[in-house]
Amino acid sequence: MADDTASPLVSAFDPRSDLSAALREWRELLGEANVLADAGTRDHYARSTSSFSRRPAAILKPGTRDEVVEVVSIARRCRTPLYPISTGQNWGYGDACAVYDGQVIVDLGRLNRIVQVDSELGYAVIEPGVTQRQLARHLAEQNVPFWIDCTGAGPNSSLIGNIVERGFGHSPYGNRFQTISGMEVVLGTGDVLRTGFGQYPQARTTHLYPYGIGPYLDGLFTQSNFGIVTRLGLWLQPIPESFCPYIVLFAEDKDLLDAIPQLQKLRLNRILQSVPHIGNDLRALASDAPFPRDRLPGHARLTPEVRALLRKKAGIGAWSMSGAFYGSSRQVALHKKLLKAALAGVNAKVIFLPPRILAAGQWFARHFGHLAPFHGLEKKIRIGAALAGMHSGQPTGAFLRGCYWRHQAGVPADFSDDTDLARERIGIMWMAPIIPFRREDLAQLNQEMDALFGRFDFDCHVTVNMINERALAAVYTIEYDAEDEAETRRGIECYEAGVHRLFELGYPLYRASVRGMRLLASQREAGSCDAVERLKRALDPGAIIAPGRYDGIRAGREYTVRGHD
């Protein structure tokens, strides 16, 4: 029997909410198998890597756009709040959790159709349940001469789920929001909106030119709660004649800072085509082995001495940068020369990893990696191959290994691309500010954040991503032991203090976790909050889609729901 007992907070949004009536109607619409309200399933969807658990009232699994329309219509009639997810792998930002207890999860995983692939113009039309692995395999099996852009979230993560969060990947198409054209959205009114030229039924250019004519609406449905995206057009990257991944190693913090002006010029002049990622030594160490508890019992932060020893043992420096070049053989050769020339006056080691070199390295490691002089070679080649794959449309979960840094049991022996970090009780929280692409800003912020992390006895794991030609997207990661209550509390305090400090310094987050939603409103101007609230009332007058998510409602204010009578 299904357990229809809802969280006591389900009526906090509207005292007239009727969950029981809604569940009856949803079961008639979707069938018993796709309406789940038992305690075990609700607990499953309440899990989170970010120390934030919100128990849903139920879980719905529609399979078509029309079913989503009816789900929303029923929710409006019964005044029951919904919370849409794609595949629920929003690791470190809330996973599959809603903002509040008692919301009904709308799991869009069954909307997993690749509706169209145009192998001439290079785009795909997909639904929110389509994963990185699914689209990459489809392109390969159909010999479509294009790649997808990949993120490090793993092969089973949703493409649309990441896009509507304005996430980014690694390739020249890594700023993903800039590579979409034509959305289909179910609004909170139950109406279906098609953006851009999609508003014209006969248009043949919906997925070719995103702006259409008139107001450009796509941004309204990213990082918002105005509607449920059920389809969009995604541009694909053409497979180049030549492709060359690279790694740049910086021995000390100063070496990276010295390189920033040169890297910014290369990015500004489109020499660095991909979205280069720069990680500090802790990111590399976390992917290599768990925290050395035997050396530092009772601590969550490395001492400088132990950190230096681990860095030396791993053969790494303070920072490592990864990226790739694409184009004709002559273009790639020229860009390689320009990168080396730009960094000639900096203490940096540039390593190019063209596919033929990686293949030769894999062969050598298989045959000679067991010999003492080559111990560790196989692991380095494996990391290089995973990086190359990420830059060439081959999603991998390899870099999720780094999330096990504080996990008591370390990385499991059966770790695979299909790992479920929430099930594994991993503890990670990400703070992701945007900063100017300048040496002084990066130096100041790294110093500030390392000191803040130190106050709470945490290692400061950092990735800096060249999201565009003028800005860096930094990610400061709190890795904590989710089984340790005291450490979890410190992690929460560190996160909240960090978010407040970032806003004080003038570096707002580009993306927020579910835990961080309430921290955003107090930082906004009143006019912005009012404008967002007016849009919410127009597009979702019943406030039933994801209340509290990026909605700009000011602190101390609650939703007032317009009646439907």
N, C-alpha and C positions, 0 to 999 in steps of 0.2 A: 504493500500500500504506500502511496506517496504521502509524505509528511507535508501538509499544507501550513504548518505553523510558521508564521513569518516572524522576522525580527520585530521586536516592539517598536523599533524606530521607523517601520515602513510607513506609518501614518504621519510622520513628522512633516512630510511635504504637503499633505492635504488630508485633513481629518476625515474626509469622505471617501478615502481610498478603500476599494473593495477588492482585496487580493483574491479571495476565494472565488468571486464571480469571474475575475480575469483568468484565473487558472482553468476554470471550467471552459471558458470560451477558447482559450489557447489550446487546450487538449482537443477540442472539437476541430480546430483548424489544423494543428500540426501532428496530432496523434500522441498517444501516451508516451511513446519512446522519445519524443522530442520536447517534452515538457517535464522537467525534473525538479522536484522539490524535496527530495529525501535528504536527510541530514548529512549522509556521507558525501553526496555530490556537492551540496552547498559548502561543506568544509573544504572540499577539493578546490573549488573556485575562490575560496577565501585565503588560500596560501599566497605568500608573497616573499620575495627575496629582500624586500625593503622595510622589514620590521613593521609592516602595516597590514593588518588583517581586517577586511570588511566582509561580513557574512551576507551573501545575497539571499533574497526571499525565495528565489527560484531561478532556474536556467532554462532559456528557450533556445531551440535550434531550428530556425527557419531554413528552408532550402532554396527559396526563390525570392526574387524582388517582390513579387505580389504577396507572398506570405509576410515579408517584412512590413509591407503597407498595412496588412490586416493586423499584425502584431501591434503596430503603433496605434491603429484605430481603436483596438480593444483597450490598450493602455490608457488612451485618452478618456474613453467612456468610463473606465473603472478607476481613473485617477491614480494609476499605479506607475511609479517611476521606473524607467528602463536604463540599462547601461550597456551599450554595444561594445563588443570586442571582436577582433578578427581571429587570431589564433591564441591569444592570451600570453604571448611570450615577450611582453614588454619588460624584459629583465631590468631590475634595478630602478625602475620607474613606477612599479606597482603591479607588474605582471597582469593577471586577469582581474584584479580587484577593482571594485567600484569606489567612488569617493566616500559614500556613506553606506552604513548597514541598511539592509532592507530593500535595496534596489534590485530589480530583476535583470539578470545578465542576459543579453541577447548575443549568443555565440554564433558568429557568422561563418564558422568553419565549413558548414555544408554548402555555402555559396562559393564553390571552388572551381568554377568553370573558366577556362581560357576561351573566351568568346570568339576571338579573332586574332590572327597574327598576319600582318602584312609584311611579307618577306622582301618586297621591293622598297617600300618607303620606311620600313623599320620601326613598326610599333606593334604593340599587343593591347588588346582590350581584355581586362581581367576583372574578376570578382574578389572580394576581400579575403576569401578563404584560400586563394592561390598563394602557395609558398614559394620561397626562393628556389628550392629544389625542384618543385613541380614545373615552373616556367623554364628553368635552365635545362632540365631534361627534355622538355617538349621541343625547345629550340634545337638541341643537339640531335634528337631522334628524327626531326623533320628536316634536318640539314639546312636550317635557316641561318644565313650568314651574319648573325648578330649575337651579341652577348647581353646578359642582364648586368646591372650594377649590383654588387653584393655588399651587405653589411656583415658584421661579425656576430650577429645574434643567433646564427645557426641556420641550417637548411630548412627547418620547419617553421621559421618565422614568416609572417605575412608581409608581402610587398606593400599592399595598401595600408596595413596597420602602421608600418613605419612611415609611409608617405604622409598620412594624415597627422602624424606627430611631427612632421617636418624633419625627420631623421635624414641621415646622409650615409653614403657608402664610401667607396674607395676609387672608383674609376673616373674618367672625364664626365660621366653622367652621375657622379656621386652626390651632387646637390639635387636630390631627387624631386623636390617640388617643382623645380624648373624643367623637369622632363615629363610632365603630365599634360594631357590635353583632353578635355571633355569628361566631366564627371556626371554620374547619375546619383541623385541623392533623394532619400525619403525624408521629407521634412517632419517636424513634430506635429504638423497639421494632418499628416497622412498623405499629403500631395507629393507627387514625384517631380523633381526639378532636374532638368538637364542643362548643364552650363555651356558657355561658349556657343559655338554654332549648333550644338545639340538641341537648342530650342527650336530649330527649324527641322522638321521631320525628314525633309528630302536632302539635307546638307550632306555633302560628300567630304567635307573637310573638318568634321568635328574633332578628329584626333590628330590633325595636322597643324592646326593653328589655335592655340589655347584661348585667345582673348575674345574670339567671336566679335560681335558688334554690340556696343552699349556697355553698361557696367560689367567689370570683370569680377566674377563671384567666387571663383574657386577657393581663394584664400579664406573665405568665410567658413569653409567646411574642413579646415585643418586646425588643430588645437582649439576645438570649439565643441559646443553641444547643441547645435542648431538642427542637425539632421544626421542620418545614417547613410554613409557612402556605400552604395551597392555595386558600383562599376566605375572604372575609369580607363582612359587610354594612357599607355605608358610607352615612351620612346625607348628604343633599344640602341645599343652601341654597335656600329658595324665592326666586324672582325677585321683588324688591320693586316696589312701585308707583313709588318714587323712589329714586335712587341718585346719590350725589355724591362722587367722589374728591376728595382735597385734598392739597396739599403745604404744609409749613410750613418756612420758611427761617430759619436762625439764623446771624447774621453771625460770631459768635465763640464759642469754647468756653464762655465764661461765660454766654452767652445761653441755650444749651441747658441748662446746669446750673441756671440760675435758673428754667427752665420745668418741670423734673422734678417738683417737688412738685405743681404744678397739673395736669400730665399724669397723675400717679398718682391724684389725686382724680377726674379725669374717667374714668379707666379703672375705678377702684373703684366708681364709681356707674353704670357701664355706658353712659356717654355715648360713649366711644370703643369702638365695637362690634367693629371689625376687629382685626387684630394689626398695629398700626402699626410700621413699620420706620424706623429713624433711621440714616442713613449719614453718615460723615464725608466731607470734601471729596475725599479720596483715592479713595473708592468712585466718586464722580461723575466725577472726572478719569480714572480707569482706563476707564470706559465710553465716554469721549469720545475718547481718543487714547492711544497707547502711551507708555511712559516716554521722556522726552526725552534720549536717549543723547547727542545732539549737544551738549547743554549740559552734561552731567555724565558725560563718558567715564570708564569704570571704576568707576562708582558704582551702587548699587542703591537709594539713598535720596535723595530730594529735599533740597536745602538749603532753609532757611526762605525765602530770597529767591526762589528759583525757584518754590517752592510758592505763595507769595503772588502772583507774576506769573501763574501758570497759573490760579489761582483767579479773579483779576480778569478774565483773558481769557475764561474760561468763564462769567462772570457768576454765580458761586455764592458761598455763604458757607462757614462752617466745617462746618455740619451741615444736612442736609435730612431732613424727616420726611414719610412718605407713609402714607395711610390712606384710608378711605372711610366714608361714612354710608349707612345703608339703612333703609327703612321707608316710611311714608306721606309724602306731601308735607309735612304739618305736622310730623311727627317729624323729618324731615331738616332742615327750616328751623329748628326749635328747636335741634337739635344743632349746627348751624353757628353759631348765635348764641352758644351756650354755649361752644364752642371759642374763638371770638374774644374773648368776655368773659373767659375764664380766662387768656388770654395777653395781655390788654390792658396789664398792667403789666410785660411782658417785651419785650425787643427781638427781636420775631419778626414775620415777614411770612407771613400766611395766604393761600393761593391756592386757590380752589375751582375744580374742573374738571368741572362737570356735562357729560353727553354732548353737549348741544346746543352748548355753548361749544367743546368739543374739535372737533366737526364743523365749526363755523364757522372755527376756527383752521386746520384742515387745508385747507379750501377757500382761505382767505386765503394760506396758505404756498405752496400750489401755484401760485397766480396772481401773487403779489407777492414771494415769497421770494427771487427773484433780484435784487431791488433792494437797493442798499447799506444803507438804514436797517433792512432786515429780514433781513440775513444771520444765519444761525444760528437763525432762527425755526422752520424746518422740522424741524430736529433736536430742538428743545425740544418741539415739538408731538408729534413721533414718540415721545419718551420719555414724555410725558404720556399718550398713547394706550396705550402698552404698560403703564403703571402702571394705567390704568383697566381694561384688559383683564384684568390679573392679579387685580384685585379683583372681577371680574364673570364668572369662569369661563372665561376665554379664555387658555390657557397660551401662553407665549412664551419663546423663547430669547434675547430681546434683551439681557437683563442678563448673559448669559454673555460678552458682549463685554469686560466688565471683567476677565475672567480672562487677557486677553492683555497685561496691563500690562508684564510683563518679557519677553514673547516677542520674539525677535530680529526677526521679520518683521512684527510687529504683527498687527492684525486682518486676516484675508484678505479680498480683494475679493469673494469668493463666500460670505462668511459668511452662514449661514442658521439657521433654527430647528433644523435637523437636525445642527448642528455636533457633532463628537465630540472633546471636549477631550483625551482620552488619545491619539487618533490624531494630533492637532495638536502633541503634545509640550508641552502646557501644564504649568506648574509652580504648583500652589497647595496650601497646607495650612491647614486651619481649626482653630482652637482655640475651643471654644464653651462658656464657663462660664455658670452661672446666678448672678445677683447680686441682692441686694435692690433693690427699686424705690425707691431713695433717692439723693439728690444726692451725698452724701458717698461712698457706695460706688462710684458711677460715676466720680466725680472721681478717687478713689484708684486705681481699677483702670486707667483710661485713662492716668494718669500713669505707673504702674508698667509697663504694657505698652509704652507708647511708648519709655520708657527702655530696656527689654529689647530691643525691636526695633532701637533705635539702636545698641546694643552689637554687633549682628550686621550693621549697615549695611543694614537693610531699612525700607521704608515700612510704617507701621502702619495697614493698612486696617481700618476698624471699622464694624460694623453692630450696632445695639442694637435688640432687638425686644421689644415689650410682650407677652410670651407669656401672661401672665395679669395679674390685678389687683394682684399683690403682688411679682412677680419680673420681671426682665429677662433675656432670653437674649442674651448678647453674642457676637459672632463676630469674632475677631481673625484676619485673613488674612495669611499669608505668601505673597507672590507672588514667584516666583524664576524664573530662566532655567534650564529643565531641560536645556539644551544645554551649560551651563557647570558643570563638575564642582565647581569650588571654590565657586561660588555655591550649588549644590545642597547641598554639605556644610554650608555656613553655615546654609542653610534648615533642615536636619535638626537642627543644634545649637540653633537658635533655637526650633524647635518643642519639643524635649525640655526645654530650659530653661524655656520658657513654661509647659508643662504642670506641671512641678514647682513653679514659682512660684505658679501659680493655686491649687494644693492647699495650699501654705504659707499663702496669704492667706485660705483658707477659702471659695474659690469653685470648687467642683468642676465638671468638665465635665458637660454634660447628654448628650453624645454623643461618641464617640471614633472616631478614624480607625483603620484596620487597624494602622498604625504605632503608635498609642497604646495598643493593647490591653495590652501588657506593662507599660505605665506605671501602669495602674490598680490592679493587684493589690497593689503595695507600699503603696498608700495606704489600703487597706481594713482594717477590723477583722477579726481572725481568725474571729470568730463568723459574720460575714457570708459570708466565703469558705467556711467549712465548710457553712453552710446551702445555698449555691448548689451546692456539690459534691455534697451529698446529693441534691438535686433532680436534678442531672445523672445521677447513677447510677440513679435511679428511672425517669426518662423516656427516657434514652439510655444504658443500661448498657454498651454497647460503645464509647461515646465516639466515635461515627463521624460525628456531625453537627457540622461547623464547630469542631473542637477549637481552643481558644484564644480564641474569640470571646466577649467579655463574660462569661467563665465564672467569674471570681473565684478561679481557682487561684492560690495564693500564689506569690510569687517563689521560685524554687529548687525548686518541686515539679513533678513531671511526672504525667501521667495514668497511672493503673494500670487496666488494662482488665479487667473481669470476664469470665471465660471464658463461652462459650456452649455448652459441651459438656453 
